């Protein structure tokens, strides 16, 4: 396990920086896996937070299905997804 952790740490060195990588190496050598994991997780938490801040909000749309016919519902969904008016199709079996 130790060798695998050290190998993974080497692959992360460019991102973590030499000082933090060295500190993590020492912790792993001492069997102090918790501190090494916390240090690496802190780095990743910052990266994820940065990505979330720069991400555009997802587009959320709502669709009300008026049929229990799976084939018709699929066609309605397909048309709706393409931003075509859902009135293009009419449900033959109301819910």
MOPAC internal coordinates of N, CA, C and O (Angstrom, degrees):
PM7 1SCF
backbone

  N    0.0000 0     0.00 0     0.00 0    0    0    0
  C    1.4481 1     0.00 0     0.00 0    1    0    0
  C    1.5310 1   110.56 1     0.00 0    2    1    0
  O    1.2310 1   120.45 1   136.90 1    3    2    1
  N    1.2983 1   116.74 1   -43.10 1    3    2    1
  C    1.4597 1   121.79 1  -178.18 1    5    3    2
  C    1.5231 1   111.23 1   -57.18 1    6    5    3
  O    1.2310 1   120.76 1   135.07 1    7    6    5
  N    1.3348 1   116.14 1   -44.93 1    7    6    5
  C    1.4577 1   120.41 1  -177.40 1    9    7    6
  C    1.5325 1   110.66 1   -64.78 1   10    9    7
  O    1.2310 1   120.77 1   140.64 1   11   10    9
  N    1.3192 1   116.13 1   -39.36 1   11   10    9
  C    1.4589 1   120.14 1   178.58 1   13   11   10
  C    1.5201 1   112.13 1   -64.58 1   14   13   11
  O    1.2310 1   120.94 1   139.67 1   15   14   13
  N    1.3293 1   115.81 1   -40.33 1   15   14   13
  C    1.4645 1   119.80 1   178.02 1   17   15   14
  C    1.5198 1   111.53 1   -65.31 1   18   17   15
  O    1.2310 1   120.95 1   137.62 1   19   18   17
  N    1.3250 1   115.79 1   -42.38 1   19   18   17
  C    1.4640 1   119.24 1   179.46 1   21   19   18
  C    1.5213 1   111.15 1   -65.80 1   22   21   19
  O    1.2310 1   120.38 1   141.70 1   23   22   21
  N    1.3285 1   116.87 1   -38.30 1   23   22   21
  C    1.4693 1   120.22 1   178.18 1   25   23   22
  C    1.5366 1   110.06 1   -64.57 1   26   25   23
  O    1.2310 1   120.49 1   137.29 1   27   26   25
  N    1.3284 1   116.67 1   -42.71 1   27   26   25
  C    1.4661 1   120.38 1   178.29 1   29   27   26
  C    1.5262 1   110.22 1   -64.16 1   30   29   27
  O    1.2310 1   120.56 1   140.54 1   31   30   29
  N    1.3054 1   116.53 1   -39.46 1   31   30   29
  C    1.4579 1   121.29 1   179.10 1   33   31   30
  C    1.5226 1   110.86 1   -62.91 1   34   33   31
  O    1.2310 1   120.23 1   140.59 1   35   34   33
  N    1.3178 1   117.16 1   -39.41 1   35   34   33
  C    1.4688 1   121.11 1   177.98 1   37   35   34
  C    1.5231 1   110.95 1   -61.32 1   38   37   35
  O    1.2310 1   120.69 1   140.94 1   39   38   37
  N    1.3376 1   116.28 1   -39.06 1   39   38   37
  C    1.4653 1   119.55 1   178.81 1   41   39   38
  C    1.5269 1   112.01 1   -67.21 1   42   41   39
  O    1.2310 1   120.54 1   154.82 1   43   42   41
  N    1.3228 1   116.58 1   -25.18 1   43   42   41
  C    1.4626 1   121.47 1  -179.89 1   45   43   42
  C    1.5269 1   113.90 1   -91.73 1   46   45   43
  O    1.2310 1   120.18 1   173.25 1   47   46   45
  N    1.3169 1   117.27 1    -6.75 1   47   46   45
  C    1.4579 1   121.04 1  -172.17 1   49   47   46
  C    1.5217 1   112.95 1   -54.27 1   50   49   47
  O    1.2310 1   120.21 1   138.27 1   51   50   49
  N    1.3061 1   117.20 1   -41.73 1   51   50   49
  C    1.4698 1   120.24 1  -178.88 1   53   51   50
  C    1.5276 1   110.70 1   -59.97 1   54   53   51
  O    1.2310 1   120.22 1   143.69 1   55   54   53
  N    1.3303 1   117.18 1   -36.31 1   55   54   53
  C    1.4604 1   120.60 1  -178.82 1   57   55   54
  C    1.5312 1   112.39 1   -83.18 1   58   57   55
  O    1.2310 1   120.87 1   143.37 1   59   58   57
  N    1.3240 1   115.94 1   -36.63 1   59   58   57
  C    1.4627 1   119.63 1  -176.31 1   61   59   58
  C    1.5245 1   112.51 1   -79.81 1   62   61   59
  O    1.2310 1   120.49 1   152.12 1   63   62   61
  N    1.3181 1   116.67 1   -27.88 1   63   62   61
  C    1.4515 1   120.93 1  -174.20 1   65   63   62
  C    1.5220 1   110.13 1    91.96 1   66   65   63
  O    1.2310 1   120.73 1   -24.97 1   67   66   65
  N    1.3249 1   116.22 1   155.03 1   67   66   65
  C    1.4673 1   119.99 1  -173.60 1   69   67   66
  C    1.5310 1   112.65 1   -68.52 1   70   69   67
  O    1.2310 1   119.94 1   144.49 1   71   70   69
  N    1.3323 1   117.72 1   -35.51 1   71   70   69
  C    1.4693 1   119.82 1  -178.09 1   73   71   70
  C    1.5319 1   111.22 1   -65.69 1   74   73   71
  O    1.2310 1   120.12 1   130.80 1   75   74   73
  N    1.3238 1   117.38 1   -49.20 1   75   74   73
  C    1.4571 1   120.51 1  -179.47 1   77   75   74
  C    1.5274 1   110.97 1   -67.47 1   78   77   75
  O    1.2310 1   120.58 1   142.47 1   79   78   77
  N    1.3253 1   116.51 1   -37.53 1   79   78   77
  C    1.4683 1   119.93 1   177.93 1   81   79   78
  C    1.5255 1   110.08 1   -61.48 1   82   81   79
  O    1.2310 1   120.21 1   135.84 1   83   82   81
  N    1.3180 1   117.21 1   -44.16 1   83   82   81
  C    1.4696 1   121.28 1   179.59 1   85   83   82
  C    1.5289 1   110.66 1   -62.95 1   86   85   83
  O    1.2310 1   120.68 1   136.97 1   87   86   85
  N    1.3227 1   116.30 1   -43.03 1   87   86   85
  C    1.4532 1   120.45 1   178.97 1   89   87   86
  C    1.5371 1   110.60 1   -61.56 1   90   89   87
  O    1.2310 1   120.92 1   136.42 1   91   90   89
  N    1.3348 1   115.84 1   -43.58 1   91   90   89
  C    1.4715 1   120.35 1   178.76 1   93   91   90
  C    1.5232 1   110.91 1   -64.33 1   94   93   91
  O    1.2310 1   119.95 1   141.08 1   95   94   93
  N    1.3299 1   117.71 1   -38.92 1   95   94   93
  C    1.4711 1   121.23 1   176.40 1   97   95   94
  C    1.5253 1   110.81 1   -58.13 1   98   97   95
  O    1.2310 1   121.01 1   134.62 1   99   98   97
  N    1.3251 1   115.66 1   -45.38 1   99   98   97
  C    1.4672 1   119.85 1  -179.87 1  101   99   98
  C    1.5252 1   110.43 1   -63.10 1  102  101   99
  O    1.2310 1   120.35 1   135.75 1  103  102  101
  N    1.3157 1   116.94 1   -44.25 1  103  102  101
  C    1.4621 1   119.82 1   178.97 1  105  103  102
  C    1.5238 1   111.44 1   -61.34 1  106  105  103
  O    1.2310 1   120.46 1   138.04 1  107  106  105
  N    1.3178 1   116.72 1   -41.96 1  107  106  105
  C    1.4675 1   120.13 1   178.67 1  109  107  106
  C    1.5218 1   110.17 1   -64.77 1  110  109  107
  O    1.2310 1   120.26 1   136.79 1  111  110  109
  N    1.3312 1   117.10 1   -43.21 1  111  110  109
  C    1.4707 1   120.57 1   178.10 1  113  111  110
  C    1.5253 1   111.55 1   -60.33 1  114  113  111
  O    1.2310 1   120.65 1   146.09 1  115  114  113
  N    1.3320 1   116.37 1   -33.91 1  115  114  113
  C    1.4676 1   120.99 1   179.73 1  117  115  114
  C    1.5270 1   112.05 1   -82.58 1  118  117  115
  O    1.2310 1   120.44 1   173.90 1  119  118  117
  N    1.3141 1   116.77 1    -6.10 1  119  118  117
  C    1.4613 1   120.36 1  -176.75 1  121  119  118
  C    1.5173 1   112.84 1    82.63 1  122  121  119
  O    1.2310 1   120.69 1  -168.86 1  123  122  121
  N    1.3041 1   116.29 1    11.14 1  123  122  121
  C    1.4593 1   122.49 1  -179.25 1  125  123  122
  C    1.5348 1   108.57 1   -89.85 1  126  125  123
  O    1.2310 1   121.05 1  -110.83 1  127  126  125
  N    1.3199 1   115.60 1    69.17 1  127  126  125
  C    1.4632 1   121.37 1  -176.16 1  129  127  126
  C    1.5259 1   111.97 1   -68.17 1  130  129  127
  O    1.2310 1   120.21 1   149.89 1  131  130  129
  N    1.3039 1   117.19 1   -30.11 1  131  130  129
  C    1.4657 1   120.90 1  -177.28 1  133  131  130
  C    1.5307 1   111.24 1   -62.38 1  134  133  131
  O    1.2310 1   120.13 1   133.41 1  135  134  133
  N    1.3385 1   117.35 1   -46.59 1  135  134  133
  C    1.4669 1   119.39 1   179.95 1  137  135  134
  C    1.5213 1   111.51 1   -67.87 1  138  137  135
  O    1.2310 1   120.24 1   142.50 1  139  138  137
  N    1.3187 1   117.14 1   -37.50 1  139  138  137
  C    1.4659 1   120.28 1   177.50 1  141  139  138
  C    1.5302 1   109.99 1   -63.36 1  142  141  139
  O    1.2310 1   120.66 1   135.65 1  143  142  141
  N    1.3247 1   116.35 1   -44.35 1  143  142  141
  C    1.4655 1   120.26 1   179.78 1  145  143  142
  C    1.5238 1   110.81 1   -64.47 1  146  145  143
  O    1.2310 1   120.35 1   137.68 1  147  146  145
  N    1.3429 1   116.93 1   -42.32 1  147  146  145
  C    1.4673 1   120.18 1   178.87 1  149  147  146
  C    1.5259 1   111.18 1   -59.86 1  150  149  147
  O    1.2310 1   120.32 1   138.41 1  151  150  149
  N    1.3282 1   117.00 1   -41.59 1  151  150  149
  C    1.4643 1   120.64 1  -178.70 1  153  151  150
  C    1.5264 1   110.99 1   -64.76 1  154  153  151
  O    1.2310 1   120.44 1   136.40 1  155  154  153
  N    1.3244 1   116.77 1   -43.60 1  155  154  153
  C    1.4632 1   120.16 1  -179.95 1  157  155  154
  C    1.5282 1   109.93 1   -69.25 1  158  157  155
  O    1.2310 1   120.09 1   139.41 1  159  158  157
  N    1.3301 1   117.43 1   -40.59 1  159  158  157
  C    1.4607 1   120.27 1   178.45 1  161  159  158
  C    1.5255 1   111.78 1   -63.77 1  162  161  159
  O    1.2310 1   120.55 1   143.73 1  163  162  161
  N    1.3156 1   116.55 1   -36.27 1  163  162  161
  C    1.4654 1   120.16 1   177.12 1  165  163  162
  C    1.5291 1   109.74 1   -59.99 1  166  165  163
  O    1.2310 1   120.45 1   137.24 1  167  166  165
  N    1.3313 1   116.75 1   -42.76 1  167  166  165
  C    1.4580 1   120.49 1   177.38 1  169  167  166
  C    1.5280 1   110.32 1   -60.48 1  170  169  167
  O    1.2310 1   120.46 1   130.74 1  171  170  169
  N    1.3306 1   116.73 1   -49.26 1  171  170  169
  C    1.4611 1   120.09 1  -177.92 1  173  171  170
  C    1.5241 1   112.14 1   -66.76 1  174  173  171
  O    1.2310 1   119.85 1   143.77 1  175  174  173
  N    1.3170 1   117.89 1   -36.23 1  175  174  173
  C    1.4650 1   120.40 1   176.83 1  177  175  174
  C    1.5254 1   110.53 1   -59.33 1  178  177  175
  O    1.2310 1   120.28 1   137.61 1  179  178  177
  N    1.3156 1   117.07 1   -42.39 1  179  178  177
  C    1.4700 1   120.58 1   178.12 1  181  179  178
  C    1.5204 1   110.80 1   -63.94 1  182  181  179
  O    1.2310 1   120.46 1   138.90 1  183  182  181
  N    1.3401 1   116.74 1   -41.10 1  183  182  181
  C    1.4736 1   120.38 1   179.31 1  185  183  182
  C    1.5241 1   111.03 1   -63.26 1  186  185  183
  O    1.2310 1   120.43 1   133.91 1  187  186  185
  N    1.3296 1   116.79 1   -46.09 1  187  186  185
  C    1.4569 1   120.58 1  -179.54 1  189  187  186
  C    1.5240 1   110.75 1   -64.72 1  190  189  187
  O    1.2310 1   120.06 1   139.52 1  191  190  189
  N    1.3196 1   117.49 1   -40.48 1  191  190  189
  C    1.4644 1   120.75 1   178.77 1  193  191  190
  C    1.5268 1   110.06 1   -61.56 1  194  193  191
  O    1.2310 1   120.39 1   138.99 1  195  194  193
  N    1.3184 1   116.86 1   -41.01 1  195  194  193
  C    1.4639 1   121.49 1   178.97 1  197  195  194
  C    1.5291 1   110.36 1   -63.73 1  198  197  195
  O    1.2310 1   120.15 1   137.01 1  199  198  197
  N    1.3274 1   117.32 1   -42.99 1  199  198  197
  C    1.4614 1   120.69 1   179.13 1  201  199  198
  C    1.5195 1   111.33 1   -64.01 1  202  201  199
  O    1.2310 1   120.44 1   138.91 1  203  202  201
  N    1.3179 1   116.77 1   -41.09 1  203  202  201
  C    1.4641 1   120.92 1  -179.37 1  205  203  202
  C    1.5291 1   110.32 1   -64.57 1  206  205  203
  O    1.2310 1   120.15 1   139.21 1  207  206  205
  N    1.3263 1   117.31 1   -40.79 1  207  206  205
  C    1.4602 1   120.94 1   179.42 1  209  207  206
  C    1.5221 1   111.58 1   -62.72 1  210  209  207
  O    1.2310 1   120.24 1   145.62 1  211  210  209
  N    1.3270 1   117.15 1   -34.38 1  211  210  209
  C    1.4579 1   121.38 1  -175.14 1  213  211  210
  C    1.5228 1   113.65 1   -94.23 1  214  213  211
  O    1.2310 1   119.84 1   178.65 1  215  214  213
  N    1.3025 1   117.90 1    -1.35 1  215  214  213
  C    1.4582 1   121.92 1  -178.22 1  217  215  214
  C    1.5214 1   109.90 1   -85.08 1  218  217  215
  O    1.2310 1   121.36 1   -39.42 1  219  218  217
  N    1.3179 1   115.00 1   140.58 1  219  218  217
  C    1.4583 1   119.08 1   175.29 1  221  219  218
  C    1.5186 1   108.84 1   -74.24 1  222  221  219
  O    1.2310 1   121.36 1   -31.28 1  223  222  221
  N    1.2979 1   115.01 1   148.72 1  223  222  221
  C    1.4648 1   119.57 1   178.35 1  225  223  222
  C    1.5272 1   109.38 1   -64.12 1  226  225  223
  O    1.2310 1   120.10 1   -41.16 1  227  226  225
  N    1.3216 1   117.41 1   138.84 1  227  226  225
  C    1.4637 1   119.26 1   179.12 1  229  227  226
  C    1.5263 1   110.96 1   -67.82 1  230  229  227
  O    1.2310 1   121.53 1   -28.26 1  231  230  229
  N    1.3034 1   114.68 1   151.74 1  231  230  229
  C    1.4569 1   120.17 1   176.80 1  233  231  230
  C    1.5212 1   107.31 1   -87.11 1  234  233  231
  O    1.2310 1   121.10 1   -59.81 1  235  234  233
  N    1.3085 1   115.49 1   120.19 1  235  234  233
  C    1.4610 1   120.67 1  -179.62 1  237  235  234
  C    1.5188 1   107.28 1  -113.37 1  238  237  235
  O    1.2310 1   121.56 1   -54.95 1  239  238  237
  N    1.3065 1   114.62 1   125.05 1  239  238  237
  C    1.4584 1   120.24 1   179.30 1  241  239  238
  C    1.5189 1   108.32 1  -120.42 1  242  241  239
  O    1.2310 1   121.42 1   -23.05 1  243  242  241
  N    1.3097 1   114.89 1   156.95 1  243  242  241
  C    1.4601 1   119.77 1   179.86 1  245  243  242
  C    1.5220 1   109.01 1  -120.75 1  246  245  243
  O    1.2310 1   121.06 1   -40.11 1  247  246  245
  N    1.3157 1   115.58 1   139.89 1  247  246  245
  C    1.4541 1   121.52 1   179.58 1  249  247  246
  C    1.5161 1   108.75 1  -131.35 1  250  249  247
  O    1.2310 1   120.64 1   -48.97 1  251  250  249
  N    1.3060 1   116.37 1   131.03 1  251  250  249
  C    1.4481 1   121.28 1   174.48 1  253  251  250
  C    1.5225 1   107.38 1  -105.30 1  254  253  251
  O    1.2310 1   120.92 1   -57.47 1  255  254  253
  N    1.3005 1   115.84 1   122.53 1  255  254  253
  C    1.4573 1   121.28 1  -179.58 1  257  255  254
  C    1.5259 1   108.45 1   -94.06 1  258  257  255
  O    1.2310 1   120.68 1   -48.59 1  259  258  257
  N    1.3252 1   116.31 1   131.41 1  259  258  257
  C    1.4604 1   120.66 1  -176.41 1  261  259  258
  C    1.5203 1   112.47 1  -109.24 1  262  261  259
  O    1.2310 1   120.24 1  -161.95 1  263  262  261
  N    1.3091 1   117.14 1    18.05 1  263  262  261
  C    1.4615 1   119.95 1  -179.12 1  265  263  262
  C    1.5175 1   110.26 1  -139.97 1  266  265  263
  O    1.2310 1   120.94 1   -25.92 1  267  266  265
  N    1.3239 1   115.81 1   154.08 1  267  266  265
  C    1.4640 1   119.13 1   173.21 1  269  267  266
  C    1.5252 1   110.48 1  -105.96 1  270  269  267
  O    1.2310 1   120.35 1  -168.66 1  271  270  269
  N    1.3365 1   116.94 1    11.34 1  271  270  269
  C    1.4597 1   122.92 1   176.26 1  273  271  270
  C    1.5338 1   108.19 1   -84.64 1  274  273  271
  O    1.2310 1   119.44 1   -69.31 1  275  274  273
  N    1.3429 1   118.66 1   110.69 1  275  274  273
  C    1.4660 1   120.98 1  -175.36 1  277  275  274
  C    1.5320 1   113.66 1   -58.75 1  278  277  275
  O    1.2310 1   119.83 1   140.71 1  279  278  277
  N    1.3225 1   117.93 1   -39.29 1  279  278  277
  C    1.4698 1   120.47 1  -179.06 1  281  279  278
  C    1.5241 1   110.72 1   -66.00 1  282  281  279
  O    1.2310 1   120.79 1   135.74 1  283  282  281
  N    1.3242 1   116.10 1   -44.26 1  283  282  281
  C    1.4617 1   120.29 1   178.86 1  285  283  282
  C    1.5241 1   110.17 1   -66.61 1  286  285  283
  O    1.2310 1   119.98 1   138.61 1  287  286  285
  N    1.3201 1   117.64 1   -41.39 1  287  286  285
  C    1.4705 1   121.08 1   178.26 1  289  287  286
  C    1.5281 1   110.25 1   -60.73 1  290  289  287
  O    1.2310 1   120.16 1   140.33 1  291  290  289
  N    1.3203 1   117.30 1   -39.67 1  291  290  289
  C    1.4658 1   120.95 1   178.71 1  293  291  290
  C    1.5288 1   110.55 1   -64.48 1  294  293  291
  O    1.2310 1   120.48 1   137.65 1  295  294  293
  N    1.3446 1   116.69 1   -42.35 1  295  294  293
  C    1.4638 1   119.86 1   178.42 1  297  295  294
  C    1.5303 1   110.58 1   -65.20 1  298  297  295
  O    1.2310 1   120.54 1   137.40 1  299  298  297
  N    1.3311 1   116.58 1   -42.60 1  299  298  297
  C    1.4657 1   119.84 1   177.59 1  301  299  298
  C    1.5268 1   111.43 1   -60.43 1  302  301  299
  O    1.2310 1   120.97 1   135.58 1  303  302  301
  N    1.3141 1   115.74 1   -44.42 1  303  302  301
  C    1.4623 1   120.39 1   179.24 1  305  303  302
  C    1.5171 1   110.67 1   -62.25 1  306  305  303
  O    1.2310 1   120.56 1   136.49 1  307  306  305
  N    1.3217 1   116.54 1   -43.51 1  307  306  305
  C    1.4620 1   120.63 1   179.59 1  309  307  306
  C    1.5297 1   110.56 1   -61.23 1  310  309  307
  O    1.2310 1   120.47 1   134.72 1  311  310  309
  N    1.3223 1   116.70 1   -45.28 1  311  310  309
  C    1.4647 1   120.33 1   179.12 1  313  311  310
  C    1.5317 1   110.65 1   -65.14 1  314  313  311
  O    1.2310 1   120.72 1   136.15 1  315  314  313
  N    1.3073 1   116.22 1   -43.85 1  315  314  313
  C    1.4666 1   120.87 1   179.77 1  317  315  314
  C    1.5215 1   110.54 1   -61.43 1  318  317  315
  O    1.2310 1   120.93 1   139.05 1  319  318  317
  N    1.3277 1   115.83 1   -40.95 1  319  318  317
  C    1.4639 1   120.66 1  -179.32 1  321  319  318
  C    1.5210 1   110.84 1   -62.26 1  322  321  319
  O    1.2310 1   120.33 1   147.70 1  323  322  321
  N    1.2905 1   116.97 1   -32.30 1  323  322  321
  C    1.4641 1   121.14 1   179.20 1  325  323  322
  C    1.5215 1   111.71 1   -85.45 1  326  325  323
  O    1.2310 1   120.52 1  -169.82 1  327  326  325
  N    1.3204 1   116.61 1    10.18 1  327  326  325
  C    1.4639 1   123.64 1   179.91 1  329  327  326
  C    1.5266 1   112.78 1    60.44 1  330  329  327
  O    1.2310 1   120.72 1  -151.70 1  331  330  329
  N    1.2988 1   116.22 1    28.30 1  331  330  329
  C    1.4603 1   120.30 1   172.44 1  333  331  330
  C    1.5193 1   107.57 1   -88.73 1  334  333  331
  O    1.2310 1   120.05 1   -27.82 1  335  334  333
  N    1.3067 1   117.51 1   152.18 1  335  334  333
  C    1.4684 1   118.94 1  -179.63 1  337  335  334
  C    1.5259 1   111.15 1   -60.69 1  338  337  335
  O    1.2310 1   119.41 1   -51.57 1  339  338  337
  N    1.3211 1   118.74 1   128.43 1  339  338  337
  C    1.4532 1   120.77 1   179.59 1  341  339  338
  C    1.5238 1   112.49 1   -64.70 1  342  341  339
  O    1.2310 1   120.08 1   162.81 1  343  342  341
  N    1.3369 1   117.45 1   -17.19 1  343  342  341
  C    1.4558 1   120.16 1   178.97 1  345  343  342
  C    1.5317 1   111.62 1   -67.61 1  346  345  343
  O    1.2310 1   120.44 1   172.16 1  347  346  345
  N    1.3360 1   116.76 1    -7.84 1  347  346  345
  C    1.4587 1   120.71 1   178.05 1  349  347  346
  C    1.5154 1   110.33 1   -57.62 1  350  349  347
  O    1.2310 1   120.82 1   146.42 1  351  350  349
  N    1.3105 1   116.04 1   -33.58 1  351  350  349
  C    1.4712 1   121.65 1   178.32 1  353  351  350
  C    1.5153 1   108.28 1  -116.00 1  354  353  351
  O    1.2310 1   120.40 1   -32.07 1  355  354  353
  N    1.2844 1   116.85 1   147.93 1  355  354  353
  C    1.4576 1   119.97 1   175.27 1  357  355  354
  C    1.5162 1   108.62 1  -120.13 1  358  357  355
  O    1.2310 1   120.97 1   -39.48 1  359  358  357
  N    1.3082 1   115.74 1   140.52 1  359  358  357
  C    1.4625 1   120.39 1  -179.52 1  361  359  358
  C    1.5225 1   109.10 1   -74.15 1  362  361  359
  O    1.2310 1   121.54 1   -47.34 1  363  362  361
  N    1.3370 1   114.66 1   132.66 1  363  362  361
  C    1.4663 1   118.36 1   179.13 1  365  363  362
  C    1.5161 1   110.87 1   -91.06 1  366  365  363
  O    1.2310 1   119.97 1   159.45 1  367  366  365
  N    1.3280 1   117.67 1   -20.55 1  367  366  365
  C    1.4505 1   121.10 1  -179.93 1  369  367  366
  C    1.5273 1   108.18 1  -123.12 1  370  369  367
  O    1.2310 1   119.50 1   -76.74 1  371  370  369
  N    1.3295 1   118.56 1   103.26 1  371  370  369
  C    1.4666 1   119.58 1  -179.96 1  373  371  370
  C    1.5236 1   110.66 1   -69.36 1  374  373  371
  O    1.2310 1   121.60 1   -25.34 1  375  374  373
  N    1.3201 1   114.54 1   154.66 1  375  374  373
  C    1.4737 1   119.70 1   178.18 1  377  375  374
  C    1.4950 1   110.84 1   -73.08 1  378  377  375
  O    1.2310 1   120.10 1   180.00 1  379  378  377

